[in-house]
């Protein structure tokens, strides 16, 4: 799924951390990074967040249906 305009990065990571299954960020090169890993959260996304603006668009893969619902709910209510 594509997620757009993430303004509350801290809340986004809280939602990711609450997911029961794997949640991955798909890079432009097609690599998949585990977003439940704190190291990947800080290192792989540091470039995106470094400009201080909201994140325009990311491709996220969630493997569990309830996790997809959590992420969709976050996007719709934030």
Buried (B, 14 or more C-beta within 10 A) or exposed (E): EEBEEBEEBEEBBEBBEEBEEBBBBBEEEEEEBBBBEEEBBEEBBEEBBEEEEEBEEBBBBBEEEEBBEBBEEBBEEE
